[in-house]
Amino acid sequence: MGEPEWQVEDSPWGHASGWAQLSGKQHNVSCVVLGLVDPTRLAGMFDSLSDALTEAGYPWEVLMIDVGASRSLSGLLGAWCGRQGFRRIALPADTPPAAALAIGLERARGDAVLLTTARSGVLVPSIPQMVTQWSEGLEIVRATWVDSFDAHEPVPASVRNRSTGGESNAPPGAAADSLGGMLGEEALLLDRQAVKSLLEGR
């Protein structure tokens, strides 16, 4: 397995809306995106991610985990690295999914790290809601991807949280064969301490 490639660690953070900083909390958030297999939907997803992370109020970064992608896809991801807040981690095609996930977690600089797959749809709850729950003291926040969402109809999705000191549940799908299947329909927002525990327990 060859050596991974990534941008320098002092890459600038993405723009924050600023309201969170007004509260005196100097935090930042990383988003690790796995399973980059469909170039046609990445632009829309990355646009939505940057908007949601900006709305959440803290400086942010998006780490795109590129495992043996085609030249055209890698070129697309490289172009996104020209935008503030986006970083690409290029890994050899034979990188095991668990190793790729661990590398993404290791290179994420945020006080909280959002793990998600590259897909279309919306998250219930939204990324700003997840960040709010984390900033209020939750160590792990879970959300479910849905293909569509009507605020006037009930959605069969729940958020299961663990506060600091509570029982821990490992992220689902850790033994999946592909990055896109590791999280399934979920996204996870992990506090830095939860990331540390996850890496130490691998």
C-alpha positions as CSV (number, residue, x, y, z in Angstrom):
1,M,0.0,0.0,0.0
2,G,1.5,3.3,-1.0
3,E,1.8,6.4,1.1
4,P,-1.3,8.6,1.3
5,E,-1.3,12.2,0.0
6,W,-2.9,15.1,1.7
7,Q,-2.8,18.9,1.9
8,V,-0.7,20.6,4.5
9,E,-2.1,20.8,8.0
10,D,-2.4,24.6,8.0
11,S,-5.0,24.7,5.2
12,P,-7.4,27.5,6.0
13,W,-10.7,26.8,7.6
14,G,-14.0,27.3,5.9
15,H,-16.0,30.5,6.6
16,A,-18.1,30.6,9.8
17,S,-21.3,32.5,10.2
18,G,-19.9,34.0,13.4
19,W,-22.8,33.6,15.7
20,A,-21.2,30.8,17.7
21,Q,-18.0,32.8,18.2
22,L,-20.1,35.6,19.8
23,S,-21.1,33.2,22.6
24,G,-17.4,32.9,23.5
25,K,-17.0,29.3,22.3
26,Q,-13.9,29.0,20.1
27,H,-14.6,25.6,18.4
28,N,-14.2,24.2,14.9
29,V,-15.8,21.3,13.1
30,S,-14.4,18.7,10.6
31,C,-16.5,16.7,8.1
32,V,-15.0,13.4,6.8
33,V,-16.7,12.3,3.6
34,L,-16.4,8.6,2.6
35,G,-17.5,6.7,-0.5
36,L,-16.8,9.2,-3.2
37,V,-18.0,7.1,-6.1
38,D,-20.6,9.3,-8.0
39,P,-19.1,12.5,-9.5
40,T,-22.5,13.7,-10.7
41,R,-23.8,14.4,-7.2
42,L,-20.6,15.5,-5.5
43,A,-20.9,19.2,-6.5
44,G,-24.4,19.5,-5.1
45,M,-23.4,17.6,-1.9
46,F,-20.3,19.7,-1.3
47,D,-22.3,22.9,-1.8
48,S,-24.9,21.8,0.7
49,L,-22.2,20.7,3.2
50,S,-20.4,24.0,3.0
51,D,-23.7,25.9,3.5
52,A,-24.8,23.8,6.4
53,L,-21.4,23.9,8.1
54,T,-21.2,27.7,7.7
55,E,-24.7,28.0,9.2
56,A,-23.6,25.9,12.1
57,G,-21.4,28.9,13.2
58,Y,-17.9,27.5,13.6
59,P,-14.9,27.4,11.3
60,W,-15.1,24.1,9.3
61,E,-13.3,21.8,7.0
62,V,-14.4,19.0,4.6
63,L,-12.0,16.1,4.2
64,M,-12.7,14.1,1.0
65,I,-11.4,10.5,1.3
66,D,-10.3,9.5,-2.2
67,V,-9.5,5.8,-2.3
68,G,-8.1,4.8,-5.7
69,A,-10.5,7.0,-7.6
70,S,-10.4,7.4,-11.3
71,R,-8.3,10.2,-12.8
72,S,-11.4,12.2,-13.6
73,L,-12.8,11.9,-10.1
74,S,-9.5,12.7,-8.5
75,G,-9.2,15.7,-10.7
76,L,-12.6,16.9,-9.6
77,L,-11.7,16.5,-6.0
78,G,-8.4,18.3,-6.5
79,A,-10.4,21.2,-8.0
80,W,-12.5,21.4,-4.9
81,C,-9.3,21.7,-2.8
82,G,-9.0,25.1,-4.4
83,R,-12.0,26.2,-2.3
84,Q,-11.4,27.4,1.2
85,G,-12.2,24.7,3.8
86,F,-11.9,21.6,1.5
87,R,-9.1,19.1,1.7
88,R,-8.5,15.8,-0.1
89,I,-6.8,12.7,1.2
90,A,-5.7,10.5,-1.7
91,L,-5.2,6.8,-0.8
92,P,-4.1,3.8,-2.8
93,A,-6.9,1.6,-4.2
94,D,-5.9,-1.3,-1.9
95,T,-6.5,0.7,1.3
96,P,-8.9,-1.2,3.6
97,P,-12.1,0.7,4.4
98,A,-11.3,0.7,8.2
99,A,-7.8,2.1,7.5
100,A,-9.2,4.8,5.3
101,L,-11.7,5.8,7.9
102,A,-8.9,5.9,10.6
103,I,-6.7,8.1,8.4
104,G,-9.6,10.5,7.9
105,L,-10.2,10.7,11.6
106,E,-6.5,11.1,12.3
107,R,-6.2,14.0,9.8
108,A,-9.4,15.8,10.9
109,R,-8.5,18.8,13.0
110,G,-11.9,19.7,14.4
111,D,-13.1,19.7,18.0
112,A,-16.0,17.7,16.6
113,V,-15.8,15.4,13.5
114,L,-18.8,14.6,11.3
115,L,-18.6,11.3,9.5
116,T,-20.8,10.8,6.5
117,T,-21.0,9.1,3.1
118,A,-21.2,10.9,-0.2
119,R,-24.9,10.8,-1.1
120,S,-27.9,12.9,-2.0
121,G,-30.8,13.6,0.4
122,V,-31.2,15.5,3.7
123,L,-30.1,14.7,7.2
124,V,-32.6,14.4,10.1
125,P,-31.7,16.3,12.2
126,S,-29.7,18.9,10.1
127,I,-26.0,19.5,10.5
128,P,-26.6,22.8,12.4
129,Q,-28.9,21.0,14.8
130,M,-26.3,18.3,15.3
131,V,-23.6,20.8,16.0
132,T,-25.8,22.6,18.5
133,Q,-26.5,19.4,20.4
134,W,-22.7,18.7,20.5
135,S,-21.9,22.2,21.7
136,E,-24.4,21.6,24.5
137,G,-22.4,18.7,25.8
138,L,-23.3,15.6,23.8
139,E,-20.3,13.4,22.8
140,I,-22.0,11.5,20.0
141,V,-24.9,12.7,17.8
142,R,-26.5,10.4,15.2
143,A,-28.6,11.5,12.3
144,T,-30.4,9.6,9.5
145,W,-30.3,10.3,5.8
146,V,-33.6,10.5,4.0
147,D,-34.3,10.9,0.3
148,S,-36.9,13.6,0.9
149,F,-38.3,15.5,3.8
150,D,-41.6,17.3,4.5
151,A,-41.5,19.3,7.7
152,H,-45.3,18.7,8.1
153,E,-45.0,14.9,8.1
154,P,-43.5,12.7,10.7
155,V,-40.1,11.2,9.7
156,P,-39.3,7.7,11.0
157,A,-35.8,8.7,12.1
158,S,-34.4,9.3,15.6
159,V,-31.3,10.9,17.1
160,R,-29.6,8.7,19.7
161,N,-27.1,10.7,21.8
162,R,-24.6,9.9,24.5
163,S,-23.6,12.5,27.0
164,T,-20.1,12.6,28.4
165,G,-19.7,9.7,30.8
166,G,-22.6,7.7,29.5
167,E,-22.5,4.3,27.8
168,S,-20.9,4.1,24.4
169,N,-22.0,2.5,21.2
170,A,-19.4,2.0,18.4
171,P,-20.3,3.5,15.0
172,P,-22.3,0.9,13.0
173,G,-20.8,-1.0,10.0
174,A,-17.2,-0.9,11.1
175,A,-16.5,-4.1,9.3
176,A,-18.2,-3.2,6.0
177,D,-16.4,-4.0,2.8
178,S,-16.7,-0.6,1.2
179,L,-16.5,2.9,2.5
180,G,-19.9,3.8,1.2
181,G,-21.4,1.0,3.3
182,M,-19.6,1.8,6.6
183,L,-22.2,4.2,7.9
184,G,-25.2,3.0,5.9
185,E,-28.1,5.5,6.3
186,E,-26.5,7.3,9.2
187,A,-24.1,10.2,9.8
188,L,-22.3,10.6,13.1
189,L,-21.0,13.7,14.8
190,L,-18.2,12.8,17.3
191,D,-16.6,14.9,20.0
192,R,-12.8,15.0,19.9
193,Q,-12.7,12.7,22.9
194,A,-15.0,10.1,21.1
195,V,-12.6,10.3,18.1
196,K,-9.7,9.6,20.4
197,S,-11.4,6.7,22.0
198,L,-12.4,5.3,18.6
199,L,-8.8,5.5,17.3
200,E,-7.3,4.0,20.4
201,G,-9.8,1.1,20.3
202,R,-9.2,0.0,16.7
